[in-house]
Amino acid sequence: MSAESEAAEVPFEPEPAGVPFEPRVVALVCNWCTYLGADLAGTNRLEYPANVRIVRAPCTGRIDFQLVVKAFEGGADAVIVSGCHPGDCHYTSGNYHARRRWGVFRPLMDLLGLDVDRVHFAWISAAEGRKWAEFVTEVVERTRAQGPNTAFRAMAEESR
């Protein structure tokens, strides 16, 4: 089992009763661009919600969309997949592979009971710390408005 798959399936702790809903977001990110952009946001002390668990992958082309499903099984309310801008991949074409996979995976999401609006795809480079902070803030706010991902959690519990 790869480090990415282990990290994506680590379950979130259940929320105590009476605590207001806070979205749980898993970010599957490229090591060379988005991860460094997130690091830059922290280095520059840019504020963004702490609701995101970052899972670093060598390249978005290596992110298997089973990891997206595992993140939801682990209790995520939303998933971010982010990497280098097209044409800037350190492995030449990994982000193109990821974009093609996303095109195939998207229609299958309904079949799996996943809400397409809970998976967010973005290109964020190492120099775009502010863009990372703004994107994460937007995803968390949209997910907060959607509420908890209870439908998929119930399905995941039934399958266990």
N, C-alpha and C positions, 0 to 999 in steps of 0.2 A: 504494500500500500504506500503511495507517495505521500510526501509531507503535505502537499496541497489537499489531497483527499482527506487526510486525517484532520487537518485544520478546519476544513469546510463542514465536517460532520460533528465537531464538538458542540454538544447541545448547550443552549443558553439556559441559565437558571430560571425556574418559573418565577413569575412576578408574584410578590405577596399580595394577599387580598387587600383591597382598599387603596392600593397604590395606582395613581393615574397611569394610563398607557404611555409607554415610551417605545418607539419603534426599535427593532433589533435589525441591524443591517450588516450583511456580510459583503465585503468588497474583494473581488478576485482581481488582482492587479498585476500588471507587468512590472518586473524587477527593474527595468532600465528606464522607464518613463514615469508611469503613474505613481509607483512607489516612491520614487525620488521627488515627484511633485508634492506628494503628501508630506514627505520629510521636509521639503522646503517650506510648506505651509506651517509646519510646527516650528522650524528654525526661525521663521519670520514672525512667530507668535500670532498667526492669524487665527481668529476664533471660528470654530465650527463645532457642530454637535459631536459629542463623544460616543454616539450610538453605533459607531462603525467598527467592526472587527476586520482588519486588513489581513488578507491571505495573499502572500507574495508568490507569484509564479514566474518562471524564467521568461515567459512570453505569453501574450494572450492566445497565440496559436496553440499553446500547450494546455489551455484551459478546456477540459472536457465538460460538456454541459451536464453531465451526471453530477458534477460538483455543485451546480446550481440547485439541482433537485436535493442533494444531500444537505445543502445549506437550509433549504426550506424544511426538510425533515428534522433538522436540528433546532428549529424554532425561529428562523429568520422571518422577518416580516417583509423584507425587500433584499434584493441582491444587486450589487453593482459589478459590472465587468468593464474594465478599463485598461487601455494600453497606449502604445505609441500611435501617433498620427499616421494615417496611410502614407506609405513611401518613406517613413522614418524608422522602420522596424530594424532593430539590431540584428535580427536573424533574416533579413531581407523581405520576407513575405508573411511572417507569422500573423500580423494583424489582418491581412487579407483572408487567411485561413479562418480566423476567428469570425470575421464578418460573414463569410460563406456559411460557417456552422450555425451562426445566429439565424440566418435566413432559413435554414432547414429546421432548426429547433423551434422557432417561433410558432409554426402551425401545430407542432406536437404538444405545445404547452396546454392548450385547451383539453386535449385528450388526457393529459396527466392531471388535470384539475388545477393547473397553475394560472394565476392571473397575470397576463402579459404586462400589465401596468406596474407590476411589482419587480420587474427585471429592468435594469437601467444600463445602457451601453454608452460609453463615452471614450473619446480620444483625449488624453491629457498628457502633456509632455513633462519632462523633468523641470522645465523652467516655468511651469504654470501652477505654482502653489496656490495663487489666488483663485484660479479656475477650479482647483480641487476643492477648496474650502467652500466656494459658492455652490458647486455641484452637490457636495455632500449635504449642505444645508437645504438645498432644494429637494433632494431625495427624501431626507428625514421629514421635512414639512409635508410633502405629498403623502408619504407613508403614514404620518400621524393623522392626516385627514381621512385616509382610507380605513384606518383602524387596524386591529390585529388581524393576522392572517389565519383566522380560526378554521376556515374550511379545509385548508391543506393540513393543518395540525391534526384535525380530527381524522382525516384519512390516514395520516402517518401513524397515529395511535392505533387505528384499527388494524393496520398491516403488521404491527409488532406482535 
